[in-house]
């Protein structure tokens, strides 16, 4: 009965579209990024195989929209990764609820293949990549975290949430607290505008981009007025994502992914 009551509460919630700052859904809980449907292993994909590089192939799971990121763009992605030979999943940012920040052209050596894949994507796109070990964790593999066998080809399921081009700002680590909160707030406003145009999937991507600037590692360091400023951006983004999911009638998904705001 509790689940039915919660769903009814979500269905009865109202969206305030009168202001420009917030789209608040009364009674809605926090909604994080969409989890892949199949959590048993790499997804089975029937789409055409595209060769991006001698060691990187791509199959599209869900089409995206807009432009592709250029070199040095800061990309925010969710991904799951498996060692192909063992089918061992060694990374899952959806479960961790922490998107990866990847700067194209400045990625770590073991993420070279992943970066080639992300560089081919549009915002909102989800794809499966096969990356040869030479562009992944190499001949030695990794015996710390993540744990990847030697010479392991890697399968990546990736969703590009969105990206900032170099002209739009700095990476998160180079920003001051005020800059980081301000960037997140601009993303929230962009999401609100898309929501009012009924571009709900695109709006959710903007909200999740905003939330990516307000990660747990960042929030735990904030106190006083800075924490209040950050929460004034972060919490409405979570609620606005819930509003989008409700309008899309994705009730089960919304309920399953709800959690409590800070």
N, C-alpha and C positions, 0 to 999 in steps of 0.2 A: 504493500500500500504506500510505503514511503516514496518509492520510485514514481508511482502514479501521481501522487500529490506534488512531487517536485516537477514532473513534466507539466502538470496542469498549471503550476505556478509560473513556469517559463512561458507557456502558451498565452497566459493572461497578462504577461508583462507588456508595458507600453514603452514606445520609443519617443523621446523628445527631440524633434527635428527643428525646433524653433530657433535654438541658439547655434552659434558657429563653433563653440568650443567642445561641447559634449554631446554624445548620443548615449544617454543613460537608460538602461533597461532595469526597471525596478524589479527586485526579486531575483534577478539573474545572477549566476555565480561566475567565477572566472573560467574562461575557456582558453586553453593553450593550443598550440599548433596541431593540425590534423595528423593522427597516427596512421601509418599504412595499414591497410585492411589485413594483410597476411603477415603474421609475425612468426611463422614457422620456419622461414628461410627466405632466400632470394626470391623475388617475385618471378612468376612465369610470364614472359612477355612475347607476344607474337608479331610485334611490329617489325618493320624493315631494319636491318642492321646497317648502321652508317659507320664508315671507317673515318675516324678523326685523326688518327696517327697510326703508325705502324704497330704501336702497342696499346692503342685505345680504340674501342668500339662503343657505339651508343645505340640504344633502342628507346624510343619515346614511349612513356607510359601515359602521360597526360600532356596535352599541348599547353604552351604558355602564350604570352601576349607581349607586344611591344618590341623593344630593341634588345640586342644582346650586349653584355658588358664588354667594355674595351679593356685594353691592358692597363693595369694599375687601378681598375675599379675595385671598390670594396664590396664584396658579395657576402650575403647572409644566406646560408644554406642549412637545411636539415638533411642528414644522411644516415644510412646504415651501411656497414661494411662487413663483408665476409671474406675469409680466406677460401678461395675456390676449391682447393684440394680437400679441405676438411669440412667445409660448410660451417666453420666456427665463426659466429658473429662477434666481432671484437670492438665495434663502435655503434652507438645508436643515440643520436642527438635528440630524437623525438622522445625517447624514454627519459633522457636527462633534462628535457625541456630547456636546452641551451643550444641555440643555433650556432653554427661555426661561422666565424668571421674569416673570410679568405680574400686576400688581396692578390688579384691576378698578376703574375709576374714577380711576386715577392713571397710566394708560398714556400713552405718547408720542402726539402728535397723529396721526402717520402710522399708528398701530396702533389707532385708534378703531374701525374696522370689525372688525378681528381681535378686539378685546376684546368687542364686541357678540356675536360668534360664540361665543367661549369662555364667556361668561356664560350661554349657552343649553345648555351641555354638562354631562354627568355624567362622573364619573371613569371612565376606560377607554374612553370614547367616541371614535370617530374620525369626522370629517365633512369634507365639501368645502364651502367658502364662496366665494361670489362677492361681492366688495366693490367698489363703485363708487369711482372715483378721488377723489371728494370726501372719502371716509372712509379713504383710503389715503395715497398720496404726493403727492396734490394736483395742481394745475395745472402746477407747475414740475417735478415728479418729483424724482429724486435722481441726481446725477451723480458722487457719491463712492461710498461703500459703504453700502447696496447700490445697484447701478446700475439705476434704474427710469425708464422714459421718462415724459415729461410726460403728464398726463391719462390715465394707464394704469389701467384696471380690473385688479384683482388676484384671482387664484385661490389660495386657501389650502387645503392639506390639513393638517388639525390633529388631534392626539390629545391629550386632556387626561389627563395622567398622574395628577394629583391636585391638591388644593388645601388650604391652611391658612386657616381663617377668622381674622378679626382678633383674636378672643379667644385664639387658640392661640399667638400669638407675633409676632415682628417679621419684616420682610423680611430676607433674607440680609445685605444690605449694612449693616443697622443692628445686626447681632448681634456680640457678642464671639466670640472663637474658641471659648471653652467653651460658649457658648449654641448656636453653630452645630453643634458636634459632638454636644451633648446632644440637640438637635432631631433630628438624623440618627439617633442611637441609638434614640430613641423610635419613629421610623418603622420602623427595622429590627425592633424588638421587635413592633410591630404586624404587620409582614410575617410574622414567625415564627409568630405566633398564627394568622394566616390560612392559612399553609402547613399547620399541623397540622390545620386544619379542611378541608383539601383545596380551599381557595379559591385556586387557584394563580394565576389571572390577577390577582386582587385583591392577592395577596401580592407579585407582581412589581411592581405599581404602587407599593406601599409601599417596596420596595427601591429602585426608581428614584427615588422622591421623596427617600429618604435620600441616594442618590448625588448628586442634584442639589445638595444642600447641601455636597458635598465636591468641587466642580468643580476642574478643573486649575488655574485661576487662583488658587484658594484653596490648593490643596495645594502649589503651588510656593512659596508664601510661608511655609510651616511648616518648623520645624526642631526637633530635639530631642524633648522629651516631647510637645509638641503634635502633631508629625507622627506620632509613635507612637500617640497617642490617636486621631487621625483615621483612620489606617490600620487600627486595631483595629475600626473601624466600617465603613469603606468596603470593605475586601477581603472580609469575610464577606458583605456585601450582593451583591457581584458573584457570589460562589460560590453564594449562596442562589438568585439568579436562574437560574443554571445548573441547580441542582437542580430548580427548577420546570419548566424547559424539558424536562429529561429525563423527568420524570413525565408531561408532556404528549406525550412521544414526538416532540418537534420536534428531532430529532437534527441534521438538516442545517442548520437555522436556528441551533442552538446552536453547532455547529462553525464555521459561517461568521462568527459574531459574536464568537467567542472572542478574547481578547487577554490580555496578561499583567498581573497585579496589580502595583501599585506596589511 
